[in-house]
Amino acid sequence: MYAKCRRMDDCKKMFGQMNSVDPVVWNIVLTGLSHSCCAQETMRFFKGMVFEDEPKPSSVTFAIVLPVCVRLGNPYNGKVLHSYVIKIGLEKDTLVGNALVSMYAKCGFVLPDACTAFDSIAGKDVVSWNALIAGFSENNMKAGALRLFSMMVKEPVEPNYATVLEYFTGLCFYGQEHCVWKWIREAASLFTMMGSKDLVSWNVVIAGYASNCEWDKALRLFRKLVHKGDVSPDSVTIVSILPVCAQLTNLTIGKEIHCYILRHAHLLEDTSVGNSLVSFYARFGDTNAAYWVFSLISKKDIISWNAILDSYADSPKHSQFVNLLHHLFDEAIIPDSVTVLSIVKFCTNVLGLGKVKEVHGYSIKAGLLQDEEEPMLGNALLDAYAKCGYVNSGSQDDAQLLFSEMSTTDLTTWSLMVRIYAESCCPSEAIDVFREIQARGMRPNTVTIMSLLPVCAQIASLHLFEECVFCFPVRSS
């Protein structure tokens, strides 16, 4: 009781008052110390057990202590324990072996240590395989993880949801070198082979299909889940399948899912489910339904606000967008780059260049342009400058300033600069940017070339035109 309540002083006091203790009692105290984040004290207590003549540590003892070595970041202690395990003859024990594999894998010692511990296990179970697969996957040895997975499916051990999850983790990082659809198909085969499927297994495969644009397969699997009725969809299922319905423009199924949500209070109270519904209806341009769902979300987060703002940014309901924006600020919610993307879109469509400049200024002050891993906001602002008649504004070179402020750029960024200079009657600057695109090893796409063609006409350069059209392989935009 004291150990479970994490009252370790009382626990150790009672332990000291006991005349004789067996391994179970030692393990209870070790578990309490471990769960109380007393890593150093756990190891000291374990050493005290080892120095006692009796009792000897059991397999459960090592399953408790080995993860503590990981938390301490001390693989040396783990190796010492491994030697002691071999000395007392527990290296073939499944529980101990699994703990050793996991310990080595999490410390980065996959080859040969984790593999050696794995090979020593006499009765490998699904936890043994999952621990080693996770070790390969988490240490960026994706090919090894996938090979191990292929070995596992040939064994009598039945994979579970964790196996599937680690398998898909391998796919996400290894897919650029292999055909992703091939691995998805194999994972689906594994899923089919599983005798008992829990909800996590269903969710992993549905999400795998969805994340790799296999919309029809994701929806079919979702329908199969509902039809079987063994387990019920949860928030993770719903968040995965609603974007699939949107991609397939299947409003009917999406509404049926919405009805299912309304019948289950725990889903109705889930913020992520509400956010997905708002985005779903926004995809169909149904701002009334999106707003109704938004109003029912009891704990709105920034994603909730971003979803509803995005739904109104392209709609003719301009006053509603402005009211929502005021409401967001009244709630003291700090906009992020996604929020600002919706505001840029709205300003471009409705308010014009002056407001775009204000949003640009806010983005600089908030540091949003410096934090971008991909230049989505920067590109949106450049596009807004181009669309809002930047040429005739007579203002300072805001677009060029923005371009210089962007921490990351891509081909879209450079193509927009070509367009802005071309429409600003600055042909030489447009050509310079075009040359820089080539110098950086980027391949101009259709948008780049279409932006540069007016420059060819302005300077009456047939040579530049031929260079654009014939000399550069043009990517599909």
C-alpha positions in Angstrom: 0.0 0.0 0.0 2.7 2.5 0.9 4.6 1.7 -2.3 1.5 2.2 -4.4 0.8 5.5 -2.7 4.5 6.5 -3.2 5.0 7.0 0.5 8.5 5.6 0.2 9.8 6.7 3.6 7.0 4.8 5.3 7.5 1.9 2.9 11.2 1.5 3.6 10.6 2.0 7.4 8.2 -0.9 7.4 10.6 -3.0 5.2 13.4 -2.4 7.8 11.1 -3.7 10.6 10.4 -7.0 8.9 12.3 -10.0 10.3 12.4 -11.8 7.0 11.6 -10.8 3.5 11.2 -12.7 0.2 11.9 -11.5 -3.4 8.3 -10.3 -3.7 8.7 -7.8 -0.8 12.0 -6.6 -2.3 10.3 -6.2 -5.7 7.5 -4.2 -4.2 9.9 -1.7 -2.7 11.9 -1.5 -5.9 8.8 -0.9 -7.9 7.7 1.9 -5.5 11.1 3.5 -5.8 11.2 3.2 -9.6 7.7 4.6 -10.0 8.6 7.5 -7.6 11.4 8.6 -10.0 14.0 7.7 -7.4 16.4 6.1 -9.9 19.6 6.4 -7.9 17.8 5.1 -4.7 16.4 2.2 -6.8 19.8 1.1 -7.8 21.2 1.5 -4.3 18.4 -0.6 -2.9 19.0 -3.3 -5.6 22.7 -3.5 -4.7 21.6 -4.1 -1.1 19.5 -7.0 -2.3 22.5 -8.5 -4.3 24.8 -8.2 -1.3 22.3 -10.1 0.9 22.8 -13.9 1.0 19.1 -14.4 0.6 16.9 -13.9 -1.3 18.3 -13.8 -4.8 16.9 -11.4 -7.4 14.1 -12.9 -9.5 13.2 -12.3 -13.1 10.7 -9.6 -12.0 13.5 -7.8 -10.1 15.5 -7.4 -13.3 12.4 -6.3 -15.2 12.1 -3.5 -12.6 15.7 -2.5 -12.5 16.9 -2.6 -16.1 14.6 0.3 -17.3 16.1 2.4 -14.4 19.5 2.0 -16.1 17.9 3.6 -19.2 16.5 6.5 -17.2 19.9 7.1 -15.6 21.5 7.1 -19.1 24.0 4.5 -17.8 24.3 1.5 -20.2 27.4 0.4 -18.2 25.2 -0.5 -15.2 22.9 -2.4 -17.7 25.9 -4.4 -19.0 27.0 -5.2 -15.4 23.4 -6.5 -14.7 23.5 -8.5 -17.9 26.7 -10.3 -16.7 25.0 -11.0 -13.4 21.9 -12.3 -15.2 24.2 -14.8 -17.1 26.0 -15.7 -13.9 22.8 -16.8 -12.2 21.3 -18.4 -15.3 18.4 -16.1 -16.1 19.5 -15.0 -19.6 17.1 -17.4 -21.3 14.1 -16.1 -19.2 11.6 -14.3 -21.4 10.8 -11.5 -19.0 14.5 -10.8 -18.3 15.5 -11.1 -21.9 12.8 -8.7 -23.0 14.0 -6.1 -20.4 17.6 -6.5 -21.6 16.6 -6.1 -25.3 14.6 -3.0 -24.5 17.4 -1.6 -22.3 20.1 -2.0 -24.9 17.8 -0.7 -27.7 16.9 2.4 -25.8 20.6 3.1 -25.0 21.5 2.8 -28.7 23.3 -0.6 -28.4 21.2 -2.5 -30.9 24.1 -4.3 -32.6 25.3 -6.6 -31.2 24.0 -6.2 -27.6 20.2 -6.1 -28.1 20.4 -8.8 -30.8 22.6 -11.0 -28.5 20.1 -10.7 -25.6 17.2 -11.4 -28.1 18.9 -14.5 -29.4 19.4 -15.8 -25.9 15.7 -15.8 -25.1 14.4 -19.4 -25.1 10.7 -18.6 -25.5 10.4 -15.4 -27.5 7.0 -13.7 -27.2 5.5 -10.8 -29.1 7.1 -8.4 -26.6 10.5 -9.8 -27.4 10.0 -9.1 -31.2 8.4 -5.7 -30.6 11.3 -4.6 -28.4 13.9 -5.4 -31.0 11.9 -4.0 -33.9 11.4 -0.8 -31.9 15.1 -0.8 -31.2 16.0 -0.9 -34.9 13.3 1.6 -35.8 14.1 4.2 -33.1 17.8 4.0 -33.9 17.3 4.9 -37.6 18.0 1.3 -38.7 14.7 1.1 -40.7 15.9 -1.6 -43.1 16.8 -3.8 -40.2 13.4 -3.2 -38.6 11.5 -4.2 -41.7 13.7 -7.3 -42.2 13.0 -8.3 -38.6 9.3 -7.7 -39.2 9.4 -10.0 -42.2 11.1 -12.7 -40.1 8.5 -12.3 -37.4 5.5 -13.0 -39.6 7.0 -16.4 -40.4 7.1 -17.3 -36.7 4.3 -18.8 -34.7 4.2 -15.6 -32.6 1.1 -13.5 -33.4 1.9 -9.7 -34.0 -0.2 -7.2 -32.1 -1.0 -3.5 -32.4 2.5 -2.4 -31.2 4.1 -4.5 -33.9 1.9 -2.8 -36.5 2.7 0.6 -35.0 6.5 0.1 -35.1 6.1 -1.3 -38.7 4.4 1.9 -39.8 7.0 4.0 -38.0 9.5 2.2 -40.2 7.4 3.0 -43.3 7.3 6.7 -42.6 11.1 7.0 -42.6 12.0 4.3 -45.1 9.3 5.0 -47.7 11.5 7.3 -49.8 13.8 4.4 -50.6 11.1 1.8 -51.1 7.6 1.8 -52.7 5.4 2.8 -49.8 2.4 1.1 -51.2 4.3 -2.2 -51.1 4.9 -1.9 -47.4 1.4 -0.7 -46.8 0.1 -3.8 -48.5 2.3 -6.0 -46.4 1.2 -4.3 -43.2 -2.4 -4.8 -44.2 -1.6 -8.5 -44.7 -0.1 -8.6 -41.2 -3.3 -7.0 -39.9 -5.4 -9.5 -41.6 -3.4 -12.4 -40.2 -3.9 -11.1 -36.6 -6.4 -13.4 -34.8 -7.7 -10.8 -32.4 -7.6 -7.1 -33.4 -8.0 -4.4 -30.8 -9.0 -0.8 -31.7 -5.4 0.4 -31.8 -4.6 -2.1 -34.5 -7.6 -0.9 -36.6 -6.6 2.7 -36.0 -3.0 2.2 -37.0 -3.9 0.6 -40.4 -6.7 3.1 -41.1 -4.3 6.0 -40.4 -1.6 4.3 -42.5 -3.9 4.2 -45.5 -5.1 7.7 -44.9 -1.6 9.2 -44.5 -0.5 7.6 -47.8 -3.6 8.8 -49.8 -5.2 5.4 -49.9 -8.6 7.0 -49.3 -10.8 4.2 -50.6 -9.0 1.5 -48.6 -9.1 3.6 -45.5 -12.9 4.0 -45.8 -13.5 0.4 -46.6 -11.5 -0.7 -43.6 -13.5 1.8 -41.4 -16.7 0.4 -42.7 -15.5 -3.1 -41.9 -14.6 -2.0 -38.3 -18.2 -0.6 -37.8 -19.8 -3.6 -39.4 -17.9 -6.1 -37.2 -19.0 -4.3 -34.1 -16.3 -6.0 -31.9 -14.9 -2.6 -30.9 -16.3 0.9 -31.4 -14.5 3.8 -33.2 -12.9 6.2 -30.8 -11.6 9.8 -31.3 -8.4 8.6 -33.1 -10.6 6.6 -35.6 -12.8 9.6 -36.2 -9.9 12.1 -36.6 -8.3 9.7 -39.2 -11.5 9.0 -41.2 -13.1 12.4 -41.5 -10.3 13.8 -43.7 -10.7 10.7 -45.9 -14.4 11.5 -46.4 -13.5 15.0 -47.3 -10.9 13.8 -49.8 -13.4 11.5 -51.4 -16.0 14.3 -51.3 -18.3 11.9 -49.5 -20.5 14.2 -47.5 -23.0 11.5 -46.7 -20.6 9.3 -44.8 -19.2 12.3 -43.0 -22.7 13.3 -41.8 -23.3 9.7 -40.7 -20.1 9.9 -38.7 -21.3 13.2 -37.2 -24.5 11.5 -36.1 -22.5 8.7 -34.5 -20.5 11.4 -32.6 -23.7 13.1 -31.4 -24.8 9.7 -29.9 -21.6 9.3 -27.9 -21.0 12.1 -25.4 -17.3 11.2 -24.9 -16.7 11.9 -28.6 -18.7 15.0 -28.5 -16.5 16.4 -25.7 -13.3 15.6 -27.5 -11.7 18.8 -28.9 -9.8 16.9 -31.7 -13.0 15.4 -32.9 -14.8 18.8 -33.0 -11.8 20.3 -34.9 -11.9 17.5 -37.5 -15.7 18.1 -38.0 -15.2 21.8 -38.5 -12.5 21.1 -41.1 -14.7 18.5 -42.8 -17.6 20.9 -43.3 -15.3 23.7 -44.3 -14.0 21.5 -47.1 -17.6 21.4 -48.5 -18.0 25.1 -48.0 -20.7 24.6 -45.4 -19.8 27.4 -43.0 -23.1 27.2 -41.2 -22.5 23.5 -40.2 -18.8 24.3 -39.4 -19.8 27.2 -37.1 -22.5 25.1 -35.4 -19.9 22.4 -34.6 -17.3 25.0 -33.6 -19.8 26.5 -31.1 -20.3 23.1 -29.5 -16.6 22.6 -28.8 -16.4 23.1 -25.0 -12.6 23.4 -24.9 -11.5 25.3 -28.0 -7.8 25.3 -28.8 -5.9 27.2 -31.4 -6.6 24.4 -33.9 -10.3 25.0 -33.4 -10.0 28.7 -34.1 -7.7 28.0 -37.1 -10.2 25.6 -38.6 -13.2 27.9 -38.3 -11.3 31.0 -39.5 -10.1 29.0 -42.6 -13.6 28.0 -43.4 -14.7 31.7 -43.5 -11.6 33.1 -45.2 -12.8 32.2 -48.7 -16.5 32.7 -48.0 -18.5 35.8 -48.8 -19.4 36.1 -45.1 -16.7 38.7 -44.5 -18.3 40.2 -41.3 -18.4 36.8 -39.7 -14.7 36.3 -40.3 -13.9 39.7 -38.7 -16.1 38.9 -35.7 -14.4 35.6 -35.2 -11.0 37.2 -35.3 -12.1 39.8 -32.7 -13.5 37.0 -30.6 -10.2 35.1 -30.8 -8.3 38.2 -29.6 -10.8 38.8 -26.8 -10.1 35.2 -25.6 -6.4 36.1 -25.3 -5.5 33.3 -27.7 -2.2 33.9 -29.4 -2.4 33.4 -33.2 0.1 31.0 -34.8 1.4 30.8 -38.4 -1.7 28.8 -39.5 -4.0 31.5 -38.0 -2.0 34.2 -39.9 -2.3 32.2 -43.2 -6.1 32.5 -43.0 -5.8 36.2 -42.2 -3.5 36.6 -45.2 -6.0 34.8 -47.4 -8.9 37.0 -46.2 -6.9 40.2 -46.7 -5.9 39.2 -50.2 -9.5 38.4 -51.1 -11.2 41.4 -49.3 -9.1 44.0 -47.6 -6.2 44.7 -49.9 -2.6 45.7 -49.7 -2.7 47.9 -46.6 -3.9 45.0 -44.4 -1.4 42.6 -46.0 1.4 44.9 -44.9 0.0 45.0 -41.4 -0.1 41.2 -41.3 3.4 41.2 -42.6 4.5 43.5 -39.7 2.7 41.3 -37.2 4.4 38.2 -38.5 7.9 39.8 -38.1 7.1 40.9 -34.6 5.8 37.5 -33.6 8.8 35.8 -35.1 6.6 33.6 -37.3 8.8 33.9 -40.4 11.9 32.9 -38.6 10.4 29.7 -37.1 9.1 28.2 -40.3 10.5 24.8 -41.3 8.7 25.2 -44.6 8.0 28.7 -46.0 4.2 28.5 -46.1 3.5 31.8 -44.4 6.3 33.6 -46.3 5.0 32.3 -49.6 1.5 33.3 -48.8 2.5 36.8 -48.0 4.6 37.0 -51.2 1.6 35.7 -53.1 -0.6 38.3 -51.4 1.7 41.1 -52.5 1.6 39.9 -56.0 -2.2 39.6 -56.1 -2.9 42.9 -54.3 -1.3 45.0 -57.0 2.0 45.5 -55.3 3.4 47.0 -58.5 1.3 50.2 -58.4 1.4 50.6 -54.6 4.3 53.1 -54.6 5.5 51.7 -51.3 8.9 50.4 -50.3 10.0 47.1 -51.6 8.1 45.1 -49.1 8.2 41.9 -51.1 12.0 42.1 -51.4 12.2 42.8 -47.6 10.0 39.9 -46.9 12.1 37.7 -49.2 15.3 38.6 -47.3 13.6 37.9 -43.9 12.5 34.4 -44.8 14.6 31.8 -43.0 13.7 29.1 -45.5 12.8 29.3 -49.2 11.7 26.9 -51.8 11.0 26.9 -55.6 7.6 28.5 -54.9 9.3 31.4 -53.1 11.7 32.1 -56.0 9.0 31.7 -58.6 6.8 34.3 -56.8 9.8 36.7 -56.8 10.1 36.2 -60.6 6.4 37.0 -60.9 6.6 40.1 -58.6 9.5 41.6 -60.5 7.9 40.7 -63.9 4.7 42.5 -62.9 6.6 45.4 -61.5 8.2 46.0 -64.9 11.6 45.1 -63.5 12.7 42.6 -66.2 16.4 42.5 -65.3 15.6 41.7 -61.7 13.2 38.9 -62.8 15.9 37.4 -65.0 18.4 37.6 -62.2 16.1 35.7 -59.9 15.5 33.2 -62.7 19.3 32.7 -63.1 19.7 32.3 -59.3 17.1 29.5 -59.4 19.3 27.7 -61.9 22.4 28.4 -60.0 20.9 26.8 -56.8 20.2 23.6 -58.7 16.4 24.0 -58.7 14.4 23.0 -61.7 12.0 25.7 -62.9 8.4 24.5 -63.0 5.4 25.7 -65.1 4.7 28.6 -62.7 8.2 29.9 -62.9 8.2 29.8 -66.7 4.7 31.4 -67.0 5.9 34.2 -64.7 9.0 34.8 -66.9 7.2 34.7 -70.3 5.9 38.4 -70.0 9.6 39.4 -69.4 10.5 37.8 -72.7 7.9 39.9 -74.4 8.9 43.1 -72.5 12.5 42.9 -73.7 11.6 41.2 -77.0 14.1 38.4 -76.3 13.5 35.3 -78.4 16.7 33.8 -77.0 15.3 34.0 -73.4 12.0 32.6 -74.6 13.8 29.6 -76.2 15.9 29.2 -73.1 12.8 29.0 -71.0 10.8 26.6 -73.2 13.5 24.4 -74.7 16.7 24.4 -72.7 15.2 23.6 -69.2 13.3 20.5 -68.4 10.1 21.9 -66.9 8.5 20.1 -63.9 4.8 19.7 -63.7 3.5 22.3 -61.2 
